[in-house]
Amino acid sequence: MSRVCDLSFRVPRASFQSAWRDLRMTFLSIEFGSEAYREECELRHRVLRVPIGLSLYDEDLSRESGQMHFGLFAERKLVACAIAVAISSTEAKIRQMAVSQGTQRQGCGRKLLQALERELAARGFRHFSLNARVVAAGFYEKLGYTRTGPEFTEVGLPHVKMEKRLAS
Ligand SMILES: CC(C)(COP(=O)(O)OP(=O)(O)OC[C@H]1O[C@@H](n2cnc3c(N)ncnc32)[C@H](O)[C@@H]1OP(=O)(O)O)[C@@H](O)C(=O)NCCC(=O)NCCS
């Protein structure tokens, strides 16, 4: 696990349960195969697979060794994660975005995606694409993403392609 940036923000008091008040969040890159990667897989398993009756561990995760992994940590505990895949030198596809169930709708997803976009922009990416679950499309729209195609089914759920392009 390596430090990318310290977001230096404090979660708004009003929107957090007492246990989460004033915890400082840190955005970090995660090394494939590390202990933090195992924590990332567990978060993705719990948030993205268990609720739809699937297991992340039934999937071939070896291809993820060449992908970019990031997490938002509160006091060393992973609360949100996402993966970015280089499609070209300027386009990155964002996948597997997940916020732990106890901290959803409290600003962590926004903080993670904004930090991820800044990190990807620093690496030269100007175009971000993703397959959004339709139930989460409103979240991405709030972050400036637009729908780019019709709905389709993935892991048994309706999805839609979305993208965001940075001004050059
Ligand atoms: C979708 C998800 C990543 C959003 O992260 P989050 O931390 O809950 O979202 P935030 O609190 O940062 O929300 C930012 C804004 O998006 C809105 N938002 C969050 N989830 C939303 C949703 N599912 N639909 C519509 N709007 C949503 C919030 O209300 C907030 O709006 P505001 O700024 O007007 O208050 C998270 O809820 C999650 O992991 N959900 C389960 C797994 C999932 O669906 N992952 C995405 C797969 S494509």
The ligand as an SDF file (V2000), in Angstrom:
LIG
                    3D

 48 50  0  0  0  0  0  0  0  0999 V2000
  -22.9210    4.0700   -5.1340 C   0  0  0  0  0  0  0  0  0  0  0  0
  -21.8800    4.4130   -4.0560 C   0  0  0  0  0  0  0  0  0  0  0  0
  -20.4720    4.1300   -4.5900 C   0  0  0  0  0  0  0  0  0  0  0  0
  -21.9960    5.9180   -3.7220 C   0  0  0  0  0  0  0  0  0  0  0  0
  -21.1070    6.2360   -2.6710 O   0  0  0  0  0  0  0  0  0  0  0  0
  -21.6730    7.0150   -1.3820 P   0  0  0  0  0  0  0  0  0  0  0  0
  -20.5670    7.2480   -0.4490 O   0  0  0  0  0  0  0  0  0  0  0  0
  -22.8440    6.2510   -0.8650 O   0  0  0  0  0  0  0  0  0  0  0  0
  -22.1780    8.3660   -2.0380 O   0  0  0  0  0  0  0  0  0  0  0  0
  -21.9750    9.8670   -1.4950 P   0  0  0  0  0  0  0  0  0  0  0  0
  -22.4830    9.9610   -0.0980 O   0  0  0  0  0  0  0  0  0  0  0  0
  -20.5830   10.3250   -1.7290 O   0  0  0  0  0  0  0  0  0  0  0  0
  -22.9980   10.6460   -2.4380 O   0  0  0  0  0  0  0  0  0  0  0  0
  -22.6440   11.7270   -3.2840 C   0  0  0  0  0  0  0  0  0  0  0  0
  -23.9390   12.2380   -3.9030 C   0  0  0  0  0  0  0  0  0  0  0  0
  -24.5250   11.1800   -4.7010 O   0  0  0  0  0  0  0  0  0  0  0  0
  -25.8220   10.8590   -4.2020 C   0  0  0  0  0  0  0  0  0  0  0  0
  -25.9750    9.4060   -4.3030 N   0  0  0  0  0  0  0  0  0  0  0  0
  -25.2990    8.4580   -3.6340 C   0  0  0  0  0  0  0  0  0  0  0  0
  -25.7150    7.2410   -3.9970 N   0  0  0  0  0  0  0  0  0  0  0  0
  -26.6820    7.4380   -4.9160 C   0  0  0  0  0  0  0  0  0  0  0  0
  -27.4980    6.5560   -5.6650 C   0  0  0  0  0  0  0  0  0  0  0  0
  -27.3970    5.2130   -5.5500 N   0  0  0  0  0  0  0  0  0  0  0  0
  -28.4000    7.1030   -6.5320 N   0  0  0  0  0  0  0  0  0  0  0  0
  -28.5120    8.4400   -6.6580 C   0  0  0  0  0  0  0  0  0  0  0  0
  -27.7430    9.3420   -5.9730 N   0  0  0  0  0  0  0  0  0  0  0  0
  -26.8480    8.8240   -5.1120 C   0  0  0  0  0  0  0  0  0  0  0  0
  -25.8590   11.3320   -2.7680 C   0  0  0  0  0  0  0  0  0  0  0  0
  -27.1610   11.6070   -2.3480 O   0  0  0  0  0  0  0  0  0  0  0  0
  -24.9980   12.5930   -2.8530 C   0  0  0  0  0  0  0  0  0  0  0  0
  -25.7660   13.6380   -3.3970 O   0  0  0  0  0  0  0  0  0  0  0  0
  -25.6930   15.1470   -2.7780 P   0  0  0  0  0  0  0  0  0  0  0  0
  -24.2970   15.6120   -3.0500 O   0  0  0  0  0  0  0  0  0  0  0  0
  -26.7440   15.8880   -3.5180 O   0  0  0  0  0  0  0  0  0  0  0  0
  -25.9470   15.0100   -1.3270 O   0  0  0  0  0  0  0  0  0  0  0  0
  -22.1190    3.6100   -2.7420 C   0  0  0  0  0  0  0  0  0  0  0  0
  -23.3790    3.9560   -2.2080 O   0  0  0  0  0  0  0  0  0  0  0  0
  -22.0470    2.1070   -2.9200 C   0  0  0  0  0  0  0  0  0  0  0  0
  -20.9820    1.5180   -2.7770 O   0  0  0  0  0  0  0  0  0  0  0  0
  -23.2130    1.4750   -3.1970 N   0  0  0  0  0  0  0  0  0  0  0  0
  -23.3000    0.0040   -3.2910 C   0  0  0  0  0  0  0  0  0  0  0  0
  -22.4360   -0.5680   -4.4130 C   0  0  0  0  0  0  0  0  0  0  0  0
  -22.6370    0.1240   -5.7430 C   0  0  0  0  0  0  0  0  0  0  0  0
  -23.7510    0.3120   -6.2230 O   0  0  0  0  0  0  0  0  0  0  0  0
  -21.4880    0.4920   -6.3390 N   0  0  0  0  0  0  0  0  0  0  0  0
  -21.4860    1.1400   -7.6410 C   0  0  0  0  0  0  0  0  0  0  0  0
  -21.3860    0.1220   -8.6980 C   0  0  0  0  0  0  0  0  0  0  0  0
  -21.4770    0.8860  -10.3090 S   0  0  0  0  0  0  0  0  0  0  0  0
  1  2  1  0
  2  3  1  0
  2  4  1  0
  2 36  1  0
  4  5  1  0
  5  6  1  0
  6  7  2  0
  6  8  1  0
  6  9  1  0
  9 10  1  0
 10 11  2  0
 10 12  1  0
 10 13  1  0
 13 14  1  0
 14 15  1  0
 15 16  1  0
 15 30  1  0
 16 17  1  0
 17 18  1  0
 17 28  1  0
 18 19  1  0
 18 27  1  0
 19 20  2  0
 20 21  1  0
 21 22  1  0
 21 27  2  0
 22 23  1  0
 22 24  2  0
 24 25  1  0
 25 26  2  0
 26 27  1  0
 28 29  1  0
 28 30  1  0
 30 31  1  0
 31 32  1  0
 32 33  2  0
 32 34  1  0
 32 35  1  0
 36 37  1  0
 36 38  1  0
 38 39  2  0
 38 40  1  0
 40 41  1  0
 41 42  1  0
 42 43  1  0
 43 44  2  0
 43 45  1  0
 45 46  1  0
 46 47  1  0
 47 48  1  0
M  END
$$$$
